[in-house]
Amino acid sequence: MIIAVALGALVLAVGGCVCVVWADRGGARWVRGVAAVTLAAGELARRPGKGGGGRNQGDSDALGD
């Protein structure tokens, strides 16, 4: 089950990247829409403090330095 979810996420990520490249070369309207959603999701994932994946810049490390 976990492998299926991971493969689905991988397919969506690769498809989004393909749409970004295709839209840059003048793709169809739906391709530009998918590319815009992909780029917006990338920007949201890159924001510090909003996602659960990264550390905030103000956090101290586990050793207490």
PASEBA-1860 file (N, C-alpha, C; in nm, 3 decimals):
! residues 65
1> MIIAVALG> 0.082/-0.120/0.000/0.000/0.000/0.000/0.086/0.126/0.000 ~ 0.190/0.127/0.085/0.278/0.244/0.092/0.351/0.262/-0.041 ~ 0.389/0.151/-0.103/0.458/0.160/-0.233/0.366/0.221/-0.338 ~ 0.240/0.186/-0.337/0.144/0.242/-0.433/0.129/0.393/-0.414 ~ 0.123/0.437/-0.288/0.111/0.580/-0.261/0.238/0.654/-0.304 ~ 0.354/0.594/-0.276/0.480/0.656/-0.316/0.492/0.663/-0.468 ~ 0.453/0.557/-0.536/0.457/0.559/-0.682/0.359/0.661/-0.739 ~ 0.242/0.675/-0.679/0.146/0.776/-0.722/0.201/0.917/-0.705
9> ALVLAVGG> 0.266/0.943/-0.591/0.326/1.074/-0.569/0.439/1.100/-0.668 ~ 0.516/0.997/-0.698/0.624/1.012/-0.796/0.571/1.042/-0.934 ~ 0.464/0.973/-0.973/0.403/0.998/-1.105/0.349/1.140/-1.113 ~ 0.284/1.187/-1.006/0.233/1.324/-1.005/0.346/1.426/-1.013 ~ 0.455/1.402/-0.941/0.567/1.496/-0.942/0.633/1.501/-1.080 ~ 0.655/1.385/-1.140/0.717/1.382/-1.273/0.624/1.444/-1.376 ~ 0.495/1.414/-1.366/0.397/1.474/-1.458/0.393/1.625/-1.445 ~ 0.401/1.675/-1.323/0.404/1.819/-1.301/0.527/1.883/-1.362
17> CVCVVWAD> 0.641/1.817/-1.346/0.765/1.870/-1.405/0.758/1.872/-1.557 ~ 0.702/1.767/-1.614/0.685/1.763/-1.760/0.596/1.876/-1.806 ~ 0.490/1.903/-1.732/0.398/2.012/-1.769/0.467/2.148/-1.757 ~ 0.555/2.166/-1.659/0.626/2.293/-1.646/0.715/2.315/-1.768 ~ 0.787/2.213/-1.809/0.874/2.226/-1.928/0.791/2.247/-2.053 ~ 0.683/2.172/-2.067/0.597/2.184/-2.185/0.532/2.322/-2.190 ~ 0.488/2.375/-2.077/0.427/2.508/-2.075/0.529/2.615/-2.109 ~ 0.653/2.595/-2.068/0.759/2.691/-2.102/0.781/2.697/-2.252
25> RGGARWVR> 0.754/2.588/-2.319/0.770/2.582/-2.465/0.642/2.616/-2.539 ~ 0.541/2.665/-2.466/0.418/2.711/-2.531/0.312/2.604/-2.542 ~ 0.291/2.527/-2.437/0.193/2.419/-2.439/0.050/2.469/-2.437 ~ -0.041/2.375/-2.432/-0.184/2.405/-2.431/-0.223/2.475/-2.301 ~ -0.346/2.526/-2.298/-0.393/2.601/-2.181/-0.396/2.513/-2.056 ~ -0.441/2.388/-2.069/-0.447/2.301/-1.952/-0.308/2.269/-1.900 ~ -0.210/2.262/-1.991/-0.072/2.236/-1.949/-0.019/2.354/-1.869 ~ -0.051/2.474/-1.912/-0.007/2.593/-1.837/-0.074/2.598/-1.700
33> GVAAVTLA> -0.199/2.551/-1.692/-0.267/2.546/-1.563/-0.203/2.446/-1.468 ~ -0.171/2.328/-1.518/-0.106/2.226/-1.435/0.032/2.275/-1.393 ~ 0.103/2.343/-1.483/0.235/2.396/-1.450/0.225/2.502/-1.340 ~ 0.124/2.587/-1.348/0.106/2.690/-1.245/0.078/2.627/-1.109 ~ -0.004/2.523/-1.106/-0.034/2.454/-0.980/0.092/2.386/-0.926 ~ 0.172/2.327/-1.014/0.295/2.260/-0.973/0.393/2.360/-0.914 ~ 0.410/2.474/-0.980/0.502/2.575/-0.930/0.454/2.635/-0.797 ~ 0.323/2.654/-0.784/0.269/2.706/-0.657/0.290/2.605/-0.545
41> AGELARRP> 0.271/2.477/-0.572/0.293/2.375/-0.469/0.440/2.370/-0.428 ~ 0.529/2.390/-0.524/0.671/2.394/-0.492/0.706/2.513/-0.404 ~ 0.644/2.627/-0.431/0.669/2.745/-0.347/0.615/2.724/-0.205 ~ 0.499/2.662/-0.194/0.444/2.635/-0.061/0.531/2.537/0.016 ~ 0.585/2.439/-0.052/0.670/2.340/0.015/0.802/2.402/0.058 ~ 0.845/2.506/-0.009/0.973/2.570/0.020/0.965/2.669/0.135 ~ 0.844/2.713/0.172/0.829/2.813/0.277/0.868/2.756/0.412 ~ 0.949/2.829/0.488/0.988/2.779/0.620/0.875/2.795/0.722
49> GKGGGGRN> 0.864/2.699/0.811/0.771/2.711/0.921/0.630/2.664/0.892 ~ 0.591/2.646/0.769/0.454/2.607/0.739/0.442/2.456/0.719 ~ 0.546/2.392/0.672/0.540/2.248/0.649/0.598/2.172/0.767 ~ 0.574/2.042/0.771/0.626/1.960/0.878/0.761/1.900/0.846 ~ 0.814/1.926/0.726/0.934/1.857/0.683/1.065/1.917/0.729 ~ 1.069/2.047/0.752/1.197/2.108/0.781/1.199/2.178/0.915 ~ 1.319/2.216/0.956/1.335/2.289/1.081/1.320/2.438/1.056 ~ 1.265/2.508/1.153/1.262/2.653/1.146/1.402/2.706/1.169
57> QGDSDALG> 1.432/2.821/1.113/1.566/2.877/1.126/1.597/2.914/1.271 ~ 1.499/2.945/1.352/1.523/2.984/1.490/1.535/2.867/1.586 ~ 1.512/2.745/1.541/1.520/2.630/1.630/1.663/2.601/1.669 ~ 1.682/2.556/1.792/1.814/2.510/1.833/1.826/2.362/1.802 ~ 1.948/2.315/1.793/1.966/2.175/1.761/1.946/2.088/1.886 ~ 1.950/1.958/1.867/1.918/1.864/1.975/2.024/1.863/2.084 ~ 2.145/1.907/2.055/2.252/1.903/2.154/2.250/2.023/2.247 ~ 2.169/2.123/2.216/2.158/2.240/2.301/2.272/2.340/2.286
65> D> 2.339/2.339/2.173/2.449/2.435/2.148/2.398/2.574/2.128
END
